[in-house]
């Protein structure tokens, strides 16, 4: 059986603003069409009564025209965002390879994001030196910025 990674879904309070953040800072590109989804089929699939989703897919950088996407959707009604930490069970962060970790961290801050901790580095035998920093996007989702030397 063939398997291929396709996308990761990110639920946003304001999908347009969050998509704009990822487009501007991480060179993600929109993949039309925008989605506006509702109906009995969606209620059944999500287990949410009267579900209504709007949003779009963004092609992640570095993988060409058929690479995976970040699916950013908003529901009409969203619960409060949990406080995600680096050790929270489940999906915790999305990672981007960048040329300059500190410069990108500054760009994230300037675009309304926040820092999780301080920059870190680690020698990985046989691989190289990893420089990384955890940040949050404007809606609190964790992002790892990393660079290999």
Chimera marker file (.cmm) of the C-alpha trace (Angstrom):
<marker_set name="trace">
<marker id="1" x="0.000" y="0.000" z="0.000" r="1" g="1" b="0" radius="0.5"/>
<marker id="2" x="1.448" y="3.356" z="-1.047" r="1" g="1" b="0" radius="0.5"/>
<marker id="3" x="1.510" y="6.110" z="1.555" r="1" g="1" b="0" radius="0.5"/>
<marker id="4" x="2.264" y="9.802" z="1.039" r="1" g="1" b="0" radius="0.5"/>
<marker id="5" x="2.151" y="12.664" z="3.534" r="1" g="1" b="0" radius="0.5"/>
<marker id="6" x="-0.386" y="15.242" z="2.339" r="1" g="1" b="0" radius="0.5"/>
<marker id="7" x="-1.176" y="17.957" z="4.898" r="1" g="1" b="0" radius="0.5"/>
<marker id="8" x="-1.394" y="19.078" z="8.504" r="1" g="1" b="0" radius="0.5"/>
<marker id="9" x="-4.497" y="20.915" z="9.691" r="1" g="1" b="0" radius="0.5"/>
<marker id="10" x="-4.271" y="24.018" z="11.867" r="1" g="1" b="0" radius="0.5"/>
<marker id="11" x="-7.487" y="25.443" z="13.311" r="1" g="1" b="0" radius="0.5"/>
<marker id="12" x="-7.356" y="29.227" z="13.624" r="1" g="1" b="0" radius="0.5"/>
<marker id="13" x="-9.592" y="31.865" z="15.131" r="1" g="1" b="0" radius="0.5"/>
<marker id="14" x="-8.861" y="34.047" z="12.069" r="1" g="1" b="0" radius="0.5"/>
<marker id="15" x="-7.668" y="31.846" z="9.219" r="1" g="1" b="0" radius="0.5"/>
<marker id="16" x="-6.976" y="34.769" z="6.875" r="1" g="1" b="0" radius="0.5"/>
<marker id="17" x="-4.672" y="36.536" z="9.341" r="1" g="1" b="0" radius="0.5"/>
<marker id="18" x="-2.861" y="33.320" z="10.269" r="1" g="1" b="0" radius="0.5"/>
<marker id="19" x="-2.452" y="32.298" z="6.623" r="1" g="1" b="0" radius="0.5"/>
<marker id="20" x="-1.006" y="35.731" z="5.900" r="1" g="1" b="0" radius="0.5"/>
<marker id="21" x="1.542" y="35.223" z="8.717" r="1" g="1" b="0" radius="0.5"/>
<marker id="22" x="2.757" y="31.908" z="7.239" r="1" g="1" b="0" radius="0.5"/>
<marker id="23" x="2.808" y="33.310" z="3.704" r="1" g="1" b="0" radius="0.5"/>
<marker id="24" x="4.845" y="36.397" z="4.692" r="1" g="1" b="0" radius="0.5"/>
<marker id="25" x="7.310" y="34.791" z="7.094" r="1" g="1" b="0" radius="0.5"/>
<marker id="26" x="7.748" y="31.237" z="5.833" r="1" g="1" b="0" radius="0.5"/>
<marker id="27" x="7.209" y="31.556" z="2.077" r="1" g="1" b="0" radius="0.5"/>
<marker id="28" x="4.147" y="29.307" z="2.081" r="1" g="1" b="0" radius="0.5"/>
<marker id="29" x="2.015" y="29.674" z="-1.053" r="1" g="1" b="0" radius="0.5"/>
<marker id="30" x="-1.784" y="29.537" z="-1.321" r="1" g="1" b="0" radius="0.5"/>
<marker id="31" x="-3.285" y="26.496" z="-3.045" r="1" g="1" b="0" radius="0.5"/>
<marker id="32" x="-6.723" y="27.446" z="-4.408" r="1" g="1" b="0" radius="0.5"/>
<marker id="33" x="-9.599" y="27.190" z="-3.974" r="1" g="1" b="0" radius="0.5"/>
<marker id="34" x="-10.482" y="28.723" z="-0.623" r="1" g="1" b="0" radius="0.5"/>
<marker id="35" x="-12.750" y="26.360" z="1.301" r="1" g="1" b="0" radius="0.5"/>
<marker id="36" x="-16.278" y="27.121" z="2.547" r="1" g="1" b="0" radius="0.5"/>
<marker id="37" x="-17.624" y="23.819" z="3.807" r="1" g="1" b="0" radius="0.5"/>
<marker id="38" x="-20.874" y="22.881" z="5.550" r="1" g="1" b="0" radius="0.5"/>
<marker id="39" x="-23.563" y="20.246" z="5.429" r="1" g="1" b="0" radius="0.5"/>
<marker id="40" x="-24.752" y="16.994" z="6.919" r="1" g="1" b="0" radius="0.5"/>
<marker id="41" x="-21.694" y="15.220" z="5.504" r="1" g="1" b="0" radius="0.5"/>
<marker id="42" x="-19.364" y="17.579" z="7.461" r="1" g="1" b="0" radius="0.5"/>
<marker id="43" x="-21.414" y="17.255" z="10.660" r="1" g="1" b="0" radius="0.5"/>
<marker id="44" x="-21.149" y="13.479" z="10.394" r="1" g="1" b="0" radius="0.5"/>
<marker id="45" x="-17.419" y="13.510" z="9.625" r="1" g="1" b="0" radius="0.5"/>
<marker id="46" x="-16.457" y="15.972" z="12.394" r="1" g="1" b="0" radius="0.5"/>
<marker id="47" x="-19.002" y="14.990" z="15.024" r="1" g="1" b="0" radius="0.5"/>
<marker id="48" x="-19.874" y="18.706" z="15.324" r="1" g="1" b="0" radius="0.5"/>
<marker id="49" x="-23.483" y="19.760" z="14.806" r="1" g="1" b="0" radius="0.5"/>
<marker id="50" x="-23.907" y="22.569" z="12.243" r="1" g="1" b="0" radius="0.5"/>
<marker id="51" x="-20.206" y="22.595" z="11.475" r="1" g="1" b="0" radius="0.5"/>
<marker id="52" x="-19.067" y="25.330" z="9.112" r="1" g="1" b="0" radius="0.5"/>
<marker id="53" x="-15.422" y="25.569" z="8.022" r="1" g="1" b="0" radius="0.5"/>
<marker id="54" x="-13.698" y="28.263" z="5.986" r="1" g="1" b="0" radius="0.5"/>
<marker id="55" x="-10.033" y="28.419" z="5.090" r="1" g="1" b="0" radius="0.5"/>
<marker id="56" x="-7.324" y="27.423" z="2.663" r="1" g="1" b="0" radius="0.5"/>
<marker id="57" x="-4.319" y="25.218" z="2.051" r="1" g="1" b="0" radius="0.5"/>
<marker id="58" x="-0.800" y="26.668" z="1.950" r="1" g="1" b="0" radius="0.5"/>
<marker id="59" x="1.958" y="24.805" z="0.119" r="1" g="1" b="0" radius="0.5"/>
<marker id="60" x="4.895" y="24.370" z="2.488" r="1" g="1" b="0" radius="0.5"/>
<marker id="61" x="8.232" y="25.656" z="1.150" r="1" g="1" b="0" radius="0.5"/>
<marker id="62" x="10.952" y="23.456" z="-0.283" r="1" g="1" b="0" radius="0.5"/>
<marker id="63" x="8.865" y="20.592" z="-1.676" r="1" g="1" b="0" radius="0.5"/>
<marker id="64" x="7.712" y="21.802" z="-5.101" r="1" g="1" b="0" radius="0.5"/>
<marker id="65" x="4.235" y="22.030" z="-6.557" r="1" g="1" b="0" radius="0.5"/>
<marker id="66" x="3.082" y="18.661" z="-5.226" r="1" g="1" b="0" radius="0.5"/>
<marker id="67" x="4.521" y="18.952" z="-1.719" r="1" g="1" b="0" radius="0.5"/>
<marker id="68" x="2.527" y="18.845" z="1.513" r="1" g="1" b="0" radius="0.5"/>
<marker id="69" x="0.326" y="21.688" z="2.678" r="1" g="1" b="0" radius="0.5"/>
<marker id="70" x="-0.599" y="23.438" z="5.880" r="1" g="1" b="0" radius="0.5"/>
<marker id="71" x="-4.399" y="23.449" z="5.954" r="1" g="1" b="0" radius="0.5"/>
<marker id="72" x="-5.566" y="26.515" z="7.904" r="1" g="1" b="0" radius="0.5"/>
<marker id="73" x="-9.258" y="26.419" z="8.718" r="1" g="1" b="0" radius="0.5"/>
<marker id="74" x="-11.638" y="28.301" z="11.005" r="1" g="1" b="0" radius="0.5"/>
<marker id="75" x="-14.876" y="26.927" z="12.413" r="1" g="1" b="0" radius="0.5"/>
<marker id="76" x="-17.728" y="29.328" z="13.149" r="1" g="1" b="0" radius="0.5"/>
<marker id="77" x="-17.431" y="28.315" z="16.823" r="1" g="1" b="0" radius="0.5"/>
<marker id="78" x="-14.099" y="27.482" z="18.481" r="1" g="1" b="0" radius="0.5"/>
<marker id="79" x="-13.326" y="26.513" z="22.078" r="1" g="1" b="0" radius="0.5"/>
<marker id="80" x="-10.516" y="28.312" z="23.914" r="1" g="1" b="0" radius="0.5"/>
<marker id="81" x="-7.009" y="27.443" z="22.729" r="1" g="1" b="0" radius="0.5"/>
<marker id="82" x="-5.214" y="25.163" z="25.189" r="1" g="1" b="0" radius="0.5"/>
<marker id="83" x="-1.842" y="26.259" z="26.559" r="1" g="1" b="0" radius="0.5"/>
<marker id="84" x="0.500" y="24.043" z="24.517" r="1" g="1" b="0" radius="0.5"/>
<marker id="85" x="3.990" y="23.451" z="25.893" r="1" g="1" b="0" radius="0.5"/>
<marker id="86" x="6.923" y="21.560" z="24.390" r="1" g="1" b="0" radius="0.5"/>
<marker id="87" x="5.968" y="18.443" z="26.407" r="1" g="1" b="0" radius="0.5"/>
<marker id="88" x="2.209" y="18.507" z="25.702" r="1" g="1" b="0" radius="0.5"/>
<marker id="89" x="1.090" y="15.113" z="24.363" r="1" g="1" b="0" radius="0.5"/>
<marker id="90" x="0.007" y="15.127" z="20.726" r="1" g="1" b="0" radius="0.5"/>
<marker id="91" x="1.109" y="17.366" z="17.874" r="1" g="1" b="0" radius="0.5"/>
<marker id="92" x="3.005" y="20.278" z="19.370" r="1" g="1" b="0" radius="0.5"/>
<marker id="93" x="4.855" y="22.280" z="16.725" r="1" g="1" b="0" radius="0.5"/>
<marker id="94" x="5.639" y="22.780" z="13.066" r="1" g="1" b="0" radius="0.5"/>
<marker id="95" x="9.322" y="23.209" z="12.161" r="1" g="1" b="0" radius="0.5"/>
<marker id="96" x="10.962" y="25.350" z="9.493" r="1" g="1" b="0" radius="0.5"/>
<marker id="97" x="14.593" y="25.167" z="8.379" r="1" g="1" b="0" radius="0.5"/>
<marker id="98" x="15.852" y="28.769" z="8.200" r="1" g="1" b="0" radius="0.5"/>
<marker id="99" x="19.126" y="30.487" z="7.309" r="1" g="1" b="0" radius="0.5"/>
<marker id="100" x="19.273" y="32.571" z="10.495" r="1" g="1" b="0" radius="0.5"/>
<marker id="101" x="17.367" y="31.427" z="13.601" r="1" g="1" b="0" radius="0.5"/>
<marker id="102" x="17.662" y="34.705" z="15.513" r="1" g="1" b="0" radius="0.5"/>
<marker id="103" x="16.707" y="36.867" z="12.524" r="1" g="1" b="0" radius="0.5"/>
<marker id="104" x="13.613" y="34.733" z="11.902" r="1" g="1" b="0" radius="0.5"/>
<marker id="105" x="12.769" y="34.795" z="15.616" r="1" g="1" b="0" radius="0.5"/>
<marker id="106" x="12.851" y="38.599" z="15.381" r="1" g="1" b="0" radius="0.5"/>
<marker id="107" x="10.567" y="38.490" z="12.344" r="1" g="1" b="0" radius="0.5"/>
<marker id="108" x="8.107" y="36.246" z="14.213" r="1" g="1" b="0" radius="0.5"/>
<marker id="109" x="8.066" y="38.709" z="17.129" r="1" g="1" b="0" radius="0.5"/>
<marker id="110" x="7.597" y="41.681" z="14.786" r="1" g="1" b="0" radius="0.5"/>
<marker id="111" x="4.656" y="39.899" z="13.109" r="1" g="1" b="0" radius="0.5"/>
<marker id="112" x="2.797" y="39.382" z="16.381" r="1" g="1" b="0" radius="0.5"/>
<marker id="113" x="4.278" y="36.070" z="17.498" r="1" g="1" b="0" radius="0.5"/>
<marker id="114" x="6.022" y="35.375" z="20.784" r="1" g="1" b="0" radius="0.5"/>
<marker id="115" x="9.005" y="33.482" z="22.176" r="1" g="1" b="0" radius="0.5"/>
<marker id="116" x="8.642" y="30.209" z="24.078" r="1" g="1" b="0" radius="0.5"/>
<marker id="117" x="12.158" y="30.050" z="25.465" r="1" g="1" b="0" radius="0.5"/>
<marker id="118" x="15.657" y="30.958" z="24.460" r="1" g="1" b="0" radius="0.5"/>
<marker id="119" x="17.697" y="29.794" z="21.479" r="1" g="1" b="0" radius="0.5"/>
<marker id="120" x="19.402" y="26.451" z="21.933" r="1" g="1" b="0" radius="0.5"/>
<marker id="121" x="22.191" y="24.567" z="20.233" r="1" g="1" b="0" radius="0.5"/>
<marker id="122" x="23.367" y="21.008" z="20.270" r="1" g="1" b="0" radius="0.5"/>
<marker id="123" x="26.074" y="18.975" z="18.555" r="1" g="1" b="0" radius="0.5"/>
<marker id="124" x="24.563" y="15.872" z="16.975" r="1" g="1" b="0" radius="0.5"/>
<marker id="125" x="27.362" y="13.356" z="16.304" r="1" g="1" b="0" radius="0.5"/>
<marker id="126" x="27.595" y="12.464" z="12.640" r="1" g="1" b="0" radius="0.5"/>
<marker id="127" x="25.084" y="15.135" z="11.637" r="1" g="1" b="0" radius="0.5"/>
<marker id="128" x="26.362" y="18.562" z="12.697" r="1" g="1" b="0" radius="0.5"/>
<marker id="129" x="25.471" y="21.386" z="15.045" r="1" g="1" b="0" radius="0.5"/>
<marker id="130" x="21.778" y="22.174" z="15.460" r="1" g="1" b="0" radius="0.5"/>
<marker id="131" x="20.691" y="25.723" z="16.292" r="1" g="1" b="0" radius="0.5"/>
<marker id="132" x="17.001" y="26.044" z="17.182" r="1" g="1" b="0" radius="0.5"/>
<marker id="133" x="14.395" y="28.143" z="18.912" r="1" g="1" b="0" radius="0.5"/>
<marker id="134" x="10.748" y="27.589" z="19.790" r="1" g="1" b="0" radius="0.5"/>
<marker id="135" x="8.355" y="30.437" z="19.021" r="1" g="1" b="0" radius="0.5"/>
<marker id="136" x="4.582" y="30.922" z="18.844" r="1" g="1" b="0" radius="0.5"/>
<marker id="137" x="2.582" y="32.273" z="15.926" r="1" g="1" b="0" radius="0.5"/>
<marker id="138" x="0.058" y="35.078" z="16.618" r="1" g="1" b="0" radius="0.5"/>
<marker id="139" x="-2.571" y="32.520" z="17.715" r="1" g="1" b="0" radius="0.5"/>
<marker id="140" x="-0.268" y="30.663" z="20.121" r="1" g="1" b="0" radius="0.5"/>
<marker id="141" x="0.692" y="27.667" z="17.971" r="1" g="1" b="0" radius="0.5"/>
<marker id="142" x="4.291" y="26.551" z="18.441" r="1" g="1" b="0" radius="0.5"/>
<marker id="143" x="6.867" y="26.865" z="15.669" r="1" g="1" b="0" radius="0.5"/>
<marker id="144" x="10.400" y="25.490" z="15.742" r="1" g="1" b="0" radius="0.5"/>
<marker id="145" x="12.993" y="27.499" z="13.856" r="1" g="1" b="0" radius="0.5"/>
<marker id="146" x="16.087" y="25.435" z="13.104" r="1" g="1" b="0" radius="0.5"/>
<marker id="147" x="19.401" y="25.650" z="11.301" r="1" g="1" b="0" radius="0.5"/>
<marker id="148" x="22.122" y="23.024" z="10.812" r="1" g="1" b="0" radius="0.5"/>
<marker id="149" x="25.813" y="23.981" z="10.680" r="1" g="1" b="0" radius="0.5"/>
<link id1="1" id2="2" r="1" g="1" b="0" radius="0.2"/>
<link id1="2" id2="3" r="1" g="1" b="0" radius="0.2"/>
<link id1="3" id2="4" r="1" g="1" b="0" radius="0.2"/>
<link id1="4" id2="5" r="1" g="1" b="0" radius="0.2"/>
<link id1="5" id2="6" r="1" g="1" b="0" radius="0.2"/>
<link id1="6" id2="7" r="1" g="1" b="0" radius="0.2"/>
<link id1="7" id2="8" r="1" g="1" b="0" radius="0.2"/>
<link id1="8" id2="9" r="1" g="1" b="0" radius="0.2"/>
<link id1="9" id2="10" r="1" g="1" b="0" radius="0.2"/>
<link id1="10" id2="11" r="1" g="1" b="0" radius="0.2"/>
<link id1="11" id2="12" r="1" g="1" b="0" radius="0.2"/>
<link id1="12" id2="13" r="1" g="1" b="0" radius="0.2"/>
<link id1="13" id2="14" r="1" g="1" b="0" radius="0.2"/>
<link id1="14" id2="15" r="1" g="1" b="0" radius="0.2"/>
<link id1="15" id2="16" r="1" g="1" b="0" radius="0.2"/>
<link id1="16" id2="17" r="1" g="1" b="0" radius="0.2"/>
<link id1="17" id2="18" r="1" g="1" b="0" radius="0.2"/>
<link id1="18" id2="19" r="1" g="1" b="0" radius="0.2"/>
<link id1="19" id2="20" r="1" g="1" b="0" radius="0.2"/>
<link id1="20" id2="21" r="1" g="1" b="0" radius="0.2"/>
<link id1="21" id2="22" r="1" g="1" b="0" radius="0.2"/>
<link id1="22" id2="23" r="1" g="1" b="0" radius="0.2"/>
<link id1="23" id2="24" r="1" g="1" b="0" radius="0.2"/>
<link id1="24" id2="25" r="1" g="1" b="0" radius="0.2"/>
<link id1="25" id2="26" r="1" g="1" b="0" radius="0.2"/>
<link id1="26" id2="27" r="1" g="1" b="0" radius="0.2"/>
<link id1="27" id2="28" r="1" g="1" b="0" radius="0.2"/>
<link id1="28" id2="29" r="1" g="1" b="0" radius="0.2"/>
<link id1="29" id2="30" r="1" g="1" b="0" radius="0.2"/>
<link id1="30" id2="31" r="1" g="1" b="0" radius="0.2"/>
<link id1="31" id2="32" r="1" g="1" b="0" radius="0.2"/>
<link id1="32" id2="33" r="1" g="1" b="0" radius="0.2"/>
<link id1="33" id2="34" r="1" g="1" b="0" radius="0.2"/>
<link id1="34" id2="35" r="1" g="1" b="0" radius="0.2"/>
<link id1="35" id2="36" r="1" g="1" b="0" radius="0.2"/>
<link id1="36" id2="37" r="1" g="1" b="0" radius="0.2"/>
<link id1="37" id2="38" r="1" g="1" b="0" radius="0.2"/>
<link id1="38" id2="39" r="1" g="1" b="0" radius="0.2"/>
<link id1="39" id2="40" r="1" g="1" b="0" radius="0.2"/>
<link id1="40" id2="41" r="1" g="1" b="0" radius="0.2"/>
<link id1="41" id2="42" r="1" g="1" b="0" radius="0.2"/>
<link id1="42" id2="43" r="1" g="1" b="0" radius="0.2"/>
<link id1="43" id2="44" r="1" g="1" b="0" radius="0.2"/>
<link id1="44" id2="45" r="1" g="1" b="0" radius="0.2"/>
<link id1="45" id2="46" r="1" g="1" b="0" radius="0.2"/>
<link id1="46" id2="47" r="1" g="1" b="0" radius="0.2"/>
<link id1="47" id2="48" r="1" g="1" b="0" radius="0.2"/>
<link id1="48" id2="49" r="1" g="1" b="0" radius="0.2"/>
<link id1="49" id2="50" r="1" g="1" b="0" radius="0.2"/>
<link id1="50" id2="51" r="1" g="1" b="0" radius="0.2"/>
<link id1="51" id2="52" r="1" g="1" b="0" radius="0.2"/>
<link id1="52" id2="53" r="1" g="1" b="0" radius="0.2"/>
<link id1="53" id2="54" r="1" g="1" b="0" radius="0.2"/>
<link id1="54" id2="55" r="1" g="1" b="0" radius="0.2"/>
<link id1="55" id2="56" r="1" g="1" b="0" radius="0.2"/>
<link id1="56" id2="57" r="1" g="1" b="0" radius="0.2"/>
<link id1="57" id2="58" r="1" g="1" b="0" radius="0.2"/>
<link id1="58" id2="59" r="1" g="1" b="0" radius="0.2"/>
<link id1="59" id2="60" r="1" g="1" b="0" radius="0.2"/>
<link id1="60" id2="61" r="1" g="1" b="0" radius="0.2"/>
<link id1="61" id2="62" r="1" g="1" b="0" radius="0.2"/>
<link id1="62" id2="63" r="1" g="1" b="0" radius="0.2"/>
<link id1="63" id2="64" r="1" g="1" b="0" radius="0.2"/>
<link id1="64" id2="65" r="1" g="1" b="0" radius="0.2"/>
<link id1="65" id2="66" r="1" g="1" b="0" radius="0.2"/>
<link id1="66" id2="67" r="1" g="1" b="0" radius="0.2"/>
<link id1="67" id2="68" r="1" g="1" b="0" radius="0.2"/>
<link id1="68" id2="69" r="1" g="1" b="0" radius="0.2"/>
<link id1="69" id2="70" r="1" g="1" b="0" radius="0.2"/>
<link id1="70" id2="71" r="1" g="1" b="0" radius="0.2"/>
<link id1="71" id2="72" r="1" g="1" b="0" radius="0.2"/>
<link id1="72" id2="73" r="1" g="1" b="0" radius="0.2"/>
<link id1="73" id2="74" r="1" g="1" b="0" radius="0.2"/>
<link id1="74" id2="75" r="1" g="1" b="0" radius="0.2"/>
<link id1="75" id2="76" r="1" g="1" b="0" radius="0.2"/>
<link id1="76" id2="77" r="1" g="1" b="0" radius="0.2"/>
<link id1="77" id2="78" r="1" g="1" b="0" radius="0.2"/>
<link id1="78" id2="79" r="1" g="1" b="0" radius="0.2"/>
<link id1="79" id2="80" r="1" g="1" b="0" radius="0.2"/>
<link id1="80" id2="81" r="1" g="1" b="0" radius="0.2"/>
<link id1="81" id2="82" r="1" g="1" b="0" radius="0.2"/>
<link id1="82" id2="83" r="1" g="1" b="0" radius="0.2"/>
<link id1="83" id2="84" r="1" g="1" b="0" radius="0.2"/>
<link id1="84" id2="85" r="1" g="1" b="0" radius="0.2"/>
<link id1="85" id2="86" r="1" g="1" b="0" radius="0.2"/>
<link id1="86" id2="87" r="1" g="1" b="0" radius="0.2"/>
<link id1="87" id2="88" r="1" g="1" b="0" radius="0.2"/>
<link id1="88" id2="89" r="1" g="1" b="0" radius="0.2"/>
<link id1="89" id2="90" r="1" g="1" b="0" radius="0.2"/>
<link id1="90" id2="91" r="1" g="1" b="0" radius="0.2"/>
<link id1="91" id2="92" r="1" g="1" b="0" radius="0.2"/>
<link id1="92" id2="93" r="1" g="1" b="0" radius="0.2"/>
<link id1="93" id2="94" r="1" g="1" b="0" radius="0.2"/>
<link id1="94" id2="95" r="1" g="1" b="0" radius="0.2"/>
<link id1="95" id2="96" r="1" g="1" b="0" radius="0.2"/>
<link id1="96" id2="97" r="1" g="1" b="0" radius="0.2"/>
<link id1="97" id2="98" r="1" g="1" b="0" radius="0.2"/>
<link id1="98" id2="99" r="1" g="1" b="0" radius="0.2"/>
<link id1="99" id2="100" r="1" g="1" b="0" radius="0.2"/>
<link id1="100" id2="101" r="1" g="1" b="0" radius="0.2"/>
<link id1="101" id2="102" r="1" g="1" b="0" radius="0.2"/>
<link id1="102" id2="103" r="1" g="1" b="0" radius="0.2"/>
<link id1="103" id2="104" r="1" g="1" b="0" radius="0.2"/>
<link id1="104" id2="105" r="1" g="1" b="0" radius="0.2"/>
<link id1="105" id2="106" r="1" g="1" b="0" radius="0.2"/>
<link id1="106" id2="107" r="1" g="1" b="0" radius="0.2"/>
<link id1="107" id2="108" r="1" g="1" b="0" radius="0.2"/>
<link id1="108" id2="109" r="1" g="1" b="0" radius="0.2"/>
<link id1="109" id2="110" r="1" g="1" b="0" radius="0.2"/>
<link id1="110" id2="111" r="1" g="1" b="0" radius="0.2"/>
<link id1="111" id2="112" r="1" g="1" b="0" radius="0.2"/>
<link id1="112" id2="113" r="1" g="1" b="0" radius="0.2"/>
<link id1="113" id2="114" r="1" g="1" b="0" radius="0.2"/>
<link id1="114" id2="115" r="1" g="1" b="0" radius="0.2"/>
<link id1="115" id2="116" r="1" g="1" b="0" radius="0.2"/>
<link id1="116" id2="117" r="1" g="1" b="0" radius="0.2"/>
<link id1="117" id2="118" r="1" g="1" b="0" radius="0.2"/>
<link id1="118" id2="119" r="1" g="1" b="0" radius="0.2"/>
<link id1="119" id2="120" r="1" g="1" b="0" radius="0.2"/>
<link id1="120" id2="121" r="1" g="1" b="0" radius="0.2"/>
<link id1="121" id2="122" r="1" g="1" b="0" radius="0.2"/>
<link id1="122" id2="123" r="1" g="1" b="0" radius="0.2"/>
<link id1="123" id2="124" r="1" g="1" b="0" radius="0.2"/>
<link id1="124" id2="125" r="1" g="1" b="0" radius="0.2"/>
<link id1="125" id2="126" r="1" g="1" b="0" radius="0.2"/>
<link id1="126" id2="127" r="1" g="1" b="0" radius="0.2"/>
<link id1="127" id2="128" r="1" g="1" b="0" radius="0.2"/>
<link id1="128" id2="129" r="1" g="1" b="0" radius="0.2"/>
<link id1="129" id2="130" r="1" g="1" b="0" radius="0.2"/>
<link id1="130" id2="131" r="1" g="1" b="0" radius="0.2"/>
<link id1="131" id2="132" r="1" g="1" b="0" radius="0.2"/>
<link id1="132" id2="133" r="1" g="1" b="0" radius="0.2"/>
<link id1="133" id2="134" r="1" g="1" b="0" radius="0.2"/>
<link id1="134" id2="135" r="1" g="1" b="0" radius="0.2"/>
<link id1="135" id2="136" r="1" g="1" b="0" radius="0.2"/>
<link id1="136" id2="137" r="1" g="1" b="0" radius="0.2"/>
<link id1="137" id2="138" r="1" g="1" b="0" radius="0.2"/>
<link id1="138" id2="139" r="1" g="1" b="0" radius="0.2"/>
<link id1="139" id2="140" r="1" g="1" b="0" radius="0.2"/>
<link id1="140" id2="141" r="1" g="1" b="0" radius="0.2"/>
<link id1="141" id2="142" r="1" g="1" b="0" radius="0.2"/>
<link id1="142" id2="143" r="1" g="1" b="0" radius="0.2"/>
<link id1="143" id2="144" r="1" g="1" b="0" radius="0.2"/>
<link id1="144" id2="145" r="1" g="1" b="0" radius="0.2"/>
<link id1="145" id2="146" r="1" g="1" b="0" radius="0.2"/>
<link id1="146" id2="147" r="1" g="1" b="0" radius="0.2"/>
<link id1="147" id2="148" r="1" g="1" b="0" radius="0.2"/>
<link id1="148" id2="149" r="1" g="1" b="0" radius="0.2"/>
</marker_set>
